Amino acid sequence: MDPFVKNLKIGFLGAGNMTQTIVKGWLEQQVLPANHVYCTNRSEAKLQKFVDQTGINGMSSNEELIDVCDVVILAMKPQDLLLAVEEVQPCFKPDQVILSLAAGIPIRAIQKNLNASVRIARLMPNTPLKIGEGVMGYATSKEAEDLKALIESLFNPIALTVEANEGETFEALTVGAASGVGFVFELMIYWQEWLEEHNFEPQVAREMTVQTFLGAAMLAQKEESTQLEQLLAKVTSKKGVTAAGLQSMRELEIERGLRYSFEKAVMRDKELAK
């Protein structure tokens, strides 16, 4: 257990899927004990089930949680965040740490509704965090750069933790890592459907698709000193089957289409920020 975080009391405002994923990851990796984690939720039944599963502390109100915790993680839906924060604004203590999981809401918007002395950072996880293979992006305000060590102590054990400046870089992280999982699933659907069209049973086609993507990713991970372009070259014989398919992909400007899709997602992220 990291001595940097073992004595902290950390609370989540919201017991949604990502809260549960993070907490279960912490407990599995012994980042901190269950009795140092606190949570509130609109649905008492959902909160009680989470408490029963993990042994964390369920709290009856946001105000009570804020009073107890050193670190408060804003884990409600983005559209609910600013109003919820405004309602409990007087409860925050000087130098309390606030971490936001809300997509699209910049630090300045949260600061506007909070005590100016609190320290704020944004988090952007992706869903493979659920199996210990995720990415956790983060950004801090200039006044809270000292939070970097805390964030990395909390999340390095359960994810690839990546710092990104707010603005264009954080938007790219959101699209490339968080939305990116959805884009990969979309490609996998195309793979499976094509195999099914060529007489493979749906379950077999799914297994083949998943194993192909998984194998490629694990190979790239294992040979981390090798550039992706070099790995591609290793599986591409001149004038071979793979080369023919790749030539067609390039003629169809698949890269251009993907880049356009990424930029459309970035535009939506900017709209959420407004």
N, C-alpha and C positions, 0 to 999 in steps of 0.2 A: 504494500500500500504506500503510495507516494506521500511522504510527510508533508508535502506542500498543500495537499487537499484533505488529508485524513480527518482533520478536526473541523472542517467546514460543514455548515448546515446549508443544504441546497434545496430550494423549493421550486415546484413547477405549478404555474397557473394554467391548468388544463391537463387532462389525463388521456389525450388522444394517442394515436398509434405511434407517433414519433417519440412522445414522452415515454411511453412504455418500452419502446425499443432502446432508447438511451439508458433508462434506468436498469433494465434487465442486463444490458451490456456491462454497465458499471458493476453490478452485483456479481456477474459471472467472472469478470476480470479483477474483482476485489479492489476496485478503484476507491470505493468508500463503503462504509457499512450501511445497511438498510435503515437503521434508526437515525441516520443523518440526512435522509431524503424525505421531503414533505411534498404533498400534492393536494390541490383542490380541483373540483370539477363540477359543472352544472348538474350532471346526472349523479346523484348519490349512489345509485346502484352500480354504475360503471366504476366509480371511484372505490367503492367497497370491494368489488371483485379484484381490482388492481392491488389494493392493500392486502387482501387475503392471499394473493398469489406471491407477493414479494416481501411482505413484512414492513413496508415503508409506513410513514405516518400520514394518515388522511386527515385533512384539516377542514373545519366547517365553513371557513370564510377566507377570502383573499387577504383581508386585513390581518387576520391571525397568523397566516403563513408569513406575510411580509415582516411582521414583528419578530418572528422567531429566526428567520433565515439570514445568512450572510450573502448568499447568491440567490437571486430570483430569476427564474427562466420563464419568459413570456411565451407560452405554448398554446395560446388560443388561436382561433382562425384570424387571418389578417384583417378581415372586415370588422372583427370585434375588438381588435387590440387597442386602438387609440381611445375608444370610449371606456373600455375596462380600465385602462391605465389612468385615465383622467379621474375616474371614480375613486381610486385608491391613492391618488397622488400624495395626499398629506401623510400617508403611512410610511413612505420611504424615508430611510435614515441617511444622514450624510455619509458619503463614501460607500454606500451599499452598491453591490455589483448587480447590474441588470444585463441579462443575455436574452436576445430576441430570436425566436425561431420563425417569425412571420416573414413570409416571402414578400418582396416588393416594397416594404416599408423602411425607408432610410433612417439612419440613426438620428438625424436632425428632427424628424417628425416625432420620434419617441421622446427626445430631449424636450421638445416644446411642451409636452404634456406631463413632464416629470420634474421633480426637484433637480435643479441645475447641478447640484453637487454629486449626484449619483454617477457612477461610471458605467458606460454602456458599450456593448459589443453586439454585433449581429452574427448569427450562425446560419449556415445553409447546408443541411445534411442531404444525403440521397438515400433512397430506400434500401440498397444493399447493406446499409448499416445493420439491418435486422439480422443478417447472418455473419456479421463481423468483417464484411468486405466493402464497407462504404467509404465515402468521402465526406469529411466535415470541413466545409469552408468557413472562414470567419473574417470579420473586419472589425476594427476598433476605431473609436473616435480618437482624435489627436490627444485629448485629455486623458485617455484611458489606455495608452500603449502598454502600460505596466500589466495589463490583463493578458497579454500574450502568453506568459509563462503559465498562468492559471488555466487558460483555455487548452493549451497543449498538454498540460498534466491531466486534465479531465478527459480529453478526447483521443490523444495518441494511443491509449490502450485499446480503443474500440474502432478506430477509423484512420484512414489517411487524412491527416489534418493539414489544411492548406490555408495560408494567409492570403488575403486579396484586398486591395484597396477598394473602398466604396466607389461606385460609379461604373465605368465601362468594364473594369476588371472583375468586379463582383458580379456584374450582370453575365459576363462570359462564364464565370464559374457556375452560376445558377443554371444556365442553359446547357453548358458542356457536361456537368456532372449530375445535377438533379434532374432536369428535363431530359438529359442525355440518355438516362435509363429507359425512358419511354421511347425515344427514337430507336434505341437498339431493339427493344421489343417489337417495334413496327417492322424493322428489317427481318427479325426472326419469323414474324408472321408470313412475310413474303416467301422466305426460305421453305417453311413448312408447307405452305400451299402449293408451291412448285413441285415439291417432292410428292405430295398427295396426287397431283395431276399426272405423275409418272408412276402410279400404281403402288405407292407405299401406303400402308394403313396409317391413319392419323396419329396414333400413339407412337408408332415407329418413326414417322416423319418428324414428330415433335422431339423425340429422343435424339435423333440424328442431328437436328438443328441445334438443340441445346448443347450437345457434345461438341459440335463443330465450333460454336462461338466460345464455349468454355475452354476447349483445347487451345484455340488460337490465343485467347487472353492469357492462359496459364503459361503458354510457350513464351509469349512476350514478357511476362513477368519473370520467368526463370532466366531468360537471356536479357536481363535488364541493361547490360552494357552494349547490346546490339540495337542499332537504329531500326525502327519499324520498316523503313525502306529496304534495309538489308534482309530482314526476315521475309519480306515480300519477294525479294529477288531469289531467295533460297527455294521458294515453292513455285517459281515460275521458270519453266524451261522455254528457251527460245523456240518460237513457232509451235509451242505445245498447246494443250487444252486450256490451261490456266491463262496463258498469254492471250489466247483468242478471246476469252471472256473479258479479261481486263481491257483489251483494246476496245471492245464494244462499250464497256462502262465509261471509258474515257471519251469515246465519240459521242455518247449520249449526255456527256457533261454531268455525270452523277455528282461529282464534287461540287459543281456550281449549284445544283439543286439542294444539296445538303446545307451548303453555306447560306443559301437564301432562306431555308427553313430555320436555321439558327438565328438569323437576323430578325425574322418575323417573331420568334420567341422572345428575343431581346426587346423588341418594340412593345410586346405585351407586358414584359416586366417593367418597362418604363411607365406604361399606363397605370399599372398597379401602384407605382411609387407616387403618382400624382393624386 
